[in-house]
């Protein structure tokens, strides 16, 4: 039996990058002792082996945005909800013994 033939590397891929980026990449490849093609093939192989990242749908983004808006509105409204109402403050003022009930004596004393 003979070993399976290796695939020829006859396909090319053209990418456009700024010249300084290309020069820095080429210098890194030289420092690592490999060709730019070898480095790019390794990167592509790594990307193909890695599990695909799930994409977040527009519906999910809208849900997240809606929840963030609701949280912001709730946070803005929270201080006003924490303030006691005028009626509660008046009740506390009249309820001298703070038993939760206003007696005739407490009512007439004010």
Rosetta constraint file for C-alpha pairs under 8 A:
AtomPair CA 17 CA 21 HARMONIC 6.51 0.50
AtomPair CA 17 CA 22 HARMONIC 6.52 0.50
AtomPair CA 18 CA 22 HARMONIC 6.42 0.50
AtomPair CA 19 CA 23 HARMONIC 6.20 0.50
AtomPair CA 20 CA 24 HARMONIC 6.14 0.50
AtomPair CA 21 CA 25 HARMONIC 6.10 0.50
AtomPair CA 22 CA 26 HARMONIC 6.09 0.50
AtomPair CA 23 CA 27 HARMONIC 6.13 0.50
AtomPair CA 24 CA 28 HARMONIC 6.21 0.50
AtomPair CA 25 CA 29 HARMONIC 6.21 0.50
AtomPair CA 25 CA 36 HARMONIC 7.68 0.50
AtomPair CA 26 CA 30 HARMONIC 6.22 0.50
AtomPair CA 26 CA 35 HARMONIC 7.99 0.50
AtomPair CA 26 CA 36 HARMONIC 6.35 0.50
AtomPair CA 27 CA 31 HARMONIC 6.16 0.50
AtomPair CA 28 CA 32 HARMONIC 6.17 0.50
AtomPair CA 29 CA 33 HARMONIC 6.12 0.50
AtomPair CA 29 CA 34 HARMONIC 5.36 0.50
AtomPair CA 29 CA 35 HARMONIC 5.91 0.50
AtomPair CA 29 CA 36 HARMONIC 5.91 0.50
AtomPair CA 29 CA 39 HARMONIC 7.11 0.50
AtomPair CA 30 CA 34 HARMONIC 6.02 0.50
AtomPair CA 30 CA 35 HARMONIC 6.95 0.50
AtomPair CA 34 CA 38 HARMONIC 6.35 0.50
AtomPair CA 34 CA 39 HARMONIC 6.86 0.50
AtomPair CA 35 CA 39 HARMONIC 6.36 0.50
AtomPair CA 36 CA 40 HARMONIC 6.15 0.50
AtomPair CA 37 CA 41 HARMONIC 6.01 0.50
AtomPair CA 38 CA 42 HARMONIC 6.17 0.50
AtomPair CA 39 CA 43 HARMONIC 6.28 0.50
AtomPair CA 40 CA 44 HARMONIC 6.15 0.50
AtomPair CA 41 CA 45 HARMONIC 6.08 0.50
AtomPair CA 42 CA 46 HARMONIC 6.11 0.50
AtomPair CA 43 CA 47 HARMONIC 6.25 0.50
AtomPair CA 44 CA 48 HARMONIC 6.25 0.50
AtomPair CA 45 CA 49 HARMONIC 6.21 0.50
AtomPair CA 46 CA 50 HARMONIC 6.23 0.50
AtomPair CA 56 CA 60 HARMONIC 6.29 0.50
AtomPair CA 56 CA 61 HARMONIC 6.95 0.50
AtomPair CA 57 CA 61 HARMONIC 6.42 0.50
AtomPair CA 58 CA 62 HARMONIC 6.11 0.50
AtomPair CA 59 CA 63 HARMONIC 6.22 0.50
AtomPair CA 60 CA 64 HARMONIC 6.17 0.50
AtomPair CA 61 CA 65 HARMONIC 6.05 0.50
AtomPair CA 62 CA 66 HARMONIC 6.00 0.50
AtomPair CA 63 CA 67 HARMONIC 6.15 0.50
AtomPair CA 64 CA 68 HARMONIC 6.18 0.50
AtomPair CA 65 CA 69 HARMONIC 6.18 0.50
AtomPair CA 66 CA 70 HARMONIC 6.10 0.50
AtomPair CA 67 CA 71 HARMONIC 6.08 0.50
AtomPair CA 68 CA 72 HARMONIC 6.16 0.50
AtomPair CA 69 CA 73 HARMONIC 6.16 0.50
AtomPair CA 70 CA 74 HARMONIC 6.01 0.50
AtomPair CA 71 CA 75 HARMONIC 6.02 0.50
AtomPair CA 72 CA 76 HARMONIC 6.20 0.50
AtomPair CA 73 CA 77 HARMONIC 6.17 0.50
AtomPair CA 74 CA 78 HARMONIC 5.93 0.50
AtomPair CA 75 CA 79 HARMONIC 7.69 0.50
AtomPair CA 77 CA 81 HARMONIC 6.48 0.50
AtomPair CA 78 CA 82 HARMONIC 6.28 0.50
AtomPair CA 79 CA 83 HARMONIC 6.69 0.50
AtomPair CA 84 CA 88 HARMONIC 6.28 0.50
AtomPair CA 84 CA 89 HARMONIC 6.59 0.50
AtomPair CA 85 CA 89 HARMONIC 6.35 0.50
AtomPair CA 86 CA 90 HARMONIC 6.19 0.50
AtomPair CA 87 CA 91 HARMONIC 6.12 0.50
AtomPair CA 88 CA 92 HARMONIC 6.16 0.50
AtomPair CA 89 CA 93 HARMONIC 6.21 0.50
AtomPair CA 90 CA 94 HARMONIC 6.33 0.50
AtomPair CA 91 CA 95 HARMONIC 5.97 0.50
AtomPair CA 92 CA 96 HARMONIC 7.31 0.50
AtomPair CA 92 CA 98 HARMONIC 6.98 0.50
AtomPair CA 94 CA 102 HARMONIC 7.01 0.50
AtomPair CA 94 CA 106 HARMONIC 6.23 0.50
AtomPair CA 94 CA 107 HARMONIC 6.46 0.50
AtomPair CA 94 CA 110 HARMONIC 6.59 0.50
AtomPair CA 95 CA 99 HARMONIC 7.13 0.50
AtomPair CA 95 CA 100 HARMONIC 6.90 0.50
AtomPair CA 95 CA 101 HARMONIC 6.54 0.50
AtomPair CA 95 CA 102 HARMONIC 5.31 0.50
AtomPair CA 95 CA 103 HARMONIC 7.88 0.50
AtomPair CA 95 CA 106 HARMONIC 6.38 0.50
AtomPair CA 95 CA 107 HARMONIC 7.98 0.50
AtomPair CA 96 CA 106 HARMONIC 6.48 0.50
AtomPair CA 102 CA 106 HARMONIC 6.00 0.50
AtomPair CA 102 CA 107 HARMONIC 6.39 0.50
AtomPair CA 103 CA 107 HARMONIC 6.21 0.50
AtomPair CA 104 CA 108 HARMONIC 6.08 0.50
AtomPair CA 105 CA 109 HARMONIC 5.92 0.50
AtomPair CA 106 CA 110 HARMONIC 6.71 0.50
